[in-house]
Amino acid sequence: MNYLLPIVLCVNLFTHALQAHETLDKQIQKANETLKSNPSDTNELLYRARLHWEHKDYDKAFADLDRLEKIAPLSSKLHLLKARILTDLDRYEEASASLGKFFVAEPQSIDAHLLRSKISDYTGKGYQAIADARVAIKLAKKPPLSSYLQLIAMERKYGSEDSTAEAFALAKSAVGSIPSLLETQAEWLAESGNPEQASIIYTKIREKTPSLSFTIWLDEAYMWDKLAKKSYAYHARLQAKEAWKSLSPKIQQRKAMTEKYKSLLLSLKKP
Amino acid sequence: MKLTLQILLIAALPASLLADIIVAKGSSGWSYLETTNGDDPDGSDSDYDDTWYNPSVSGYTGVTYDGPAFTTSGTAPFHYGAITGFPSGTGTPLALPASGDRKVTYFYKIIDGGAYGYNNLELNALVDDGAAFYLNGQLIATDGVIGSTYTFSREASSAGDETTYDGIPLIGSPIIQPGLNLLAVSVHQVSDTSSDLGLDIELSGTAVSYNTIVSSGSSGWNYLQITNGDDPMDNDTDFDTTWFNPTTSNYAGTNYDGPSFSAGTNTPIYYGSVEVLSGGTELTDPDPDNGYAFYMYKEIDGGTEGYASLNLSMLADDGAFVYLNGELIARDGVLGDGTFTTLTEGSGDEENYDDIPLIGNPSIRPGTNLLAVSVHQNDYDSSDMGIDLQLSAAPTLVTTYSGEWAMLNPIDANGDGYDPATADADFNTTWFDQSYASYTGSAYDGPAFTGSLATPIQYTQVSGTGAVDGLESPYTGITSPNSGTRNTAYFLKTFTSDEALDALKLTILADDGAYIYLNGNHVATVGDLPDDATLDTWGQLAGSGSDEDVPEEIFIFGSDIVTAGENLIAVSLHNTSATSSDLGFQMVLQRADDLEILRGPYLQKAGESIMTVRWRTNQEGASIVRYGDSPTNLTETVTLDNNTTEHIVEISGLEPATKYYYEIETAHAGGEVKIEASTDQSFQTHPVAGTDVPTRIWVIGDSGTTRDEKIAVYDAYLNLTGPAHTDVWLMLGDNAYGSGTDQEFQEAVFDSYPELLKDTVLWSCLGNHETDTDDGQPYIDIHSFPTAGESGGVASGSERYYSFDYGNIHFISIDSETASNAQDLPGGGGMIDWLELDLQSTDKDWIIALFHHGPYTKGSHDSDLKDKHINTRRYITPLLEKYGCDLILNGHSHVYERSMLINGHHSNFSTDDTSDSSTFNSANVTAGGHVVDAGNGSDLGSVDAAGNFNSSGADGAYEKPVNVGEQGTVYSTIGASGHATNWADGSEDFVNLNPHPVHIVNLLLMGSSIVEVDGNTLNFQYIDQDGNVRDDFTIKKDGYYEAWINNHNGVTDQAFAEDPDHDGIPSGIEYVLGGTALGPDCVILPKLDTTGSNLVFGFNRLVESAEDTTQIFEYSTELDGTWTPLNITDPKSSSVILGTSVGGIQSVTINISPSLAPDGRLFGRLRVIKD
């Protein structure tokens, strides 16, 4: 029963959605006028803070948020906005503290968990970064691919081989074995000393999307190059050359692809 | 079958034939006043003009009328003189006044609105010469009379149509109230010498099946208007939390000590001119720029059992919050919590009463309730504001607060619960069908059911027990047994029904689970209990609790499941655990609405062999699509027994480039509903990927308003395109203002483009307003976009970004809004990685990309300043340009902007460089600049400095030779399909005086774009809302042969007719036949097959060679004879069959009748000419 609180504050960042079509300066000017006649308008204060943020006028944004906190200490969204601004300014500890206040009111916020995952990453708190990414996935009705990718990124950085593999499996079970995800998995496998498994993944991409065979063979050649497996790399390049032949003439004509092919031919000529 | 028939009628018949006739043509019971002496009745009765049309007569309560007596018992039609449209000898002939005395004749009639009245009224009348129509004292229509008053001296503006009954437009949305109503008509002559006068009417409408609790134009409102702009919170700090729930004479709310409300007011309440609101209470205009909220509340009577299944119909200009007993139950055009300064998201519909979705399932309690409304402006300086509303409730059999429930809550003397079956061996098979009150059922000899309780019912909340969260208050408390024995409690009650029913809707909240019985039949199970009701014993525990916050809707079907007369409903309520601290229930049982289709059909996720058909129904059921090659030949059926309201039918195995007619149906045990196939309900599969087919694309951006101008943009397109099919429809985001809610999508998309939705696939990218609700989830839920490459392109795994192919065009929809995608960097498997793979993979001739935030705009947003625009120039546009993207379509800025052909004005894969407009280099790319072609790209004309499109000044089409990398992209902002606002500098000039330097056309003009692609040509036009072309350009591609020969490393002699590999075949022929200029390839030459009934020449060719060569096959009986040509390229001969493109290669088959080779000899040759 929010209505029993001394000051009701369920601020909505989007109350002014349609006004957002005006220029930023005009919107700020209008918000100034509104707040001049009603300085305690909590919605407007939060809105103006966001405008100042968009305008990169951080001091003014903080001033509005500080005032809002005094008028309406029970507001939660001001803390989320403050955390975002502080994150932009690389002030991660303060951002984390602000986010903590937000979580008191809204512990189930997916956005806040994803934000805290990133802040934790920036501050080297790997365990928390992973945990928040996992919670964000768990809370969402249908988590977007980007949430899985955040988890994978954190697992690659801080997690174990098993937990990273599990994160990839989780993502694939949700969105399917899409080429961009497989490509990333192959890169990770190569980085983590499993190039043979990476090669298997590259093969899967080529089987699934033959039109990508040429570029994926080049990716694989690049992987073997990095591991100084010259014969493997050479083999991959030969395969790329073969794959080029089966490419549609239209793809062959694209300048970016032609340049890749010419570069391939050059590298094949090198001893 | 009954339900189906109803929909069929809707599809086939005018609405008027579906409506109930309330007043029939030739109806009796009219009273009328003739004025044969030419005297104004106002002369003898000074308030005649204010009272005659609303008299208290025959049980109808109007006003006191003391004027001349009306003649009663008249039967229509009424007339004097000859009225052509009336059958002779019918109706009531009136006395013919003397010439010069023929003025006005007055009529009225009592009409019965029945139990709930009628709405959706339609008026048809034959009037000679003009008339004013009143319903219950309100003017509802005029016909042929002009002015604000319709007194005795008012003459018709022209001689009426005396031959036909015409539909008369109604003022506002009048309704027939339940009970008695009064319809009055004054009929006016065009001149006092006119020889004839006549009247007959037909009034029809839809019977309302609701109990009206608060009618429009209701009395008893208290209101608070503050005109000086002072926020009431300034003097009463808890105003915002108390005003809508004050304790009043008969209602117990909270203590309210804010500004006093004025009492005794009638709706409508308004100031200024709100289109259809009149009468009621007119407020004072507020001080300038102080048009803040005004407040109102009234007590409403819930009767003895209250009401459930409420319906709110409201006209709020501009928007409102609605509260019932202190809880917010509805919002119209407003977000968040209401404060004095809260503004609405739109300007409101001031012409119509709209059904407003209710929050949750609010109920009206027995006795006095309090309804409160705050009305809000869209702008503080708006000139008008107003409200009227009607609150009604559907009839129910059992309602939230129904009383007379009898209970068996088995508790022994020690306070422990016990199994009633221990006292009555057949308890479990008899208790729910026992003869009770006036219901006759089975003999029952178990423990007695006692009491007369009203729901909601739950354990009394004392120490050790808890509350069932979602139950309404107040509730009836019952004793909870001792912990460890709280298993099951039993309830039953009787109710009467006027008719037998086959379909019921049960809305029930039962904590933790329940079995429901009707007249001894198990009809529903709530929560995690076994379906088998023979397991309904006292010891049966629910597996897990049902949702104790939100009631569950269950539809019950069965022949005469409710009988006319007395019925018995019984509930056994089960806990999840014998120690559970709470147990309770409430329910609403009512006749189920007819099964209805609420949305659609609409088409999604299409491909060469697939199509997705979607629609929404009000009740769950199976999804059925029937389709075929004509509306009367639906040979194929897809049925999904998915029991859903959101129907998504993916059809596969279709033929490419084929038109199918279709119908949709939803069926459940209670019936079915369908929208039948028709000539304008069809879908077309995509052409085989890679084939050249003329393609028409319609593009709209930021179309999410519901304004008339938006519809004008749509109509302009429909008028222009005529019967031609729209092959691809693109929406550029912000499709539903203000927050992308499902309801806003209903209004801004589904209600706005009905014709196109059912025969054209809708594709879109994500806008910022879409993400204002649940991070865009409604947008995702409403659409079915390809995530697995189903429609061509590389699988993206996300509906927020995806690609698809249509013929030889590759479309890419990119997410520039969601931070995780818009700020994505290469290497993490996200959108940027996908985009590059997708671009590397496509072999289509044309690439068109769409995303909401334009890289270059000085419209209502400035792409130099805002991160979402800047982000697009970091990786997105560099990648698109790298792979030759031809056209990039954006919205967000509510203007029209269009660039020249440019390349390279971006951050070039960098997050440091913002590449703002000041860094644009207007030099040609060959000189290190960003311009590929600075012309306007048009073959038709040019846009002048005033923004007009003229037929002069055409610079010619843009050219993108493939042999030099297809360099150059055109960018366009199409953000004014819903409204046009302003430029980045704040100006509202028609032409932007400070445009982004890439743009050569900048118009503050609503419109949409038509893009037509045909072979190697793409034409783009911007069309305004009047259908005029306001911009035009064309992109042409050539240089295919040159690109082909360039790929032959080491070949220096690249001419078309040369033969550098000395195999006897010129390079031009090798190019067409898909050969190589690097070695012998005689196998590619055409072959003759004589084994069939025809002589068949066959070969393969490079599909794109048709773009820059003319190919002719010739045959002759003699080498030196006459050669007969057959064109292989467009237009090809009917003897030529072209195969499907595979990897850019297609087969060519030429059939020649043997009769053309009478000597059994035929020569063939292929001629190729470079265009």
Interface residues (C-beta under 8 A of the other chain):
Chain A: N2 Y3 L4 L5 P6 I7 V8 L9 C10 V11 N12 F14 T15 H16 A17 L18 A20 H21 E22 T23 L24 D25 K26 T34 S37 N38 S40 D41 T42 N43 E44 E54 I110 D111 L114 K141 K142 P144 L145 S146 S147 L149 Q150 I152 A153 V175 G176 I178 P179 S180 L181 E183 T184 Q185 E187 T209 S211 L212 F214 T215 S246 L247 S248 P249 K250 I251 Q252 Q253 R254 K255 A256 M257 T258 L265
Chain B: G229 D231 M233 T237 D238 D240 T241 T242 N245 G326 L335 G336 D337 T339 F340 T341 T342 L343 E345 G346 G690 Y737 G738 S739 N768 H769 D772 D775 Q777 I780 T787 A788 G789 V794 A795 S796 G797 S798 R800 T818 S820 N821 D824 G827 G828 G829 G830 D833 W834 L837 Q840 S841 T842 D843 K844 D845 S860 H861 D862 L865 K866 D867 K882 Y883 G884 H894 V962 N963 V964 G965 E966 Q967 T981 N982 A984 D985 G986 Y1040 A1043 W1044 N1046 N1047 N1049 G1074 L1102 E1104 G1143 G1144
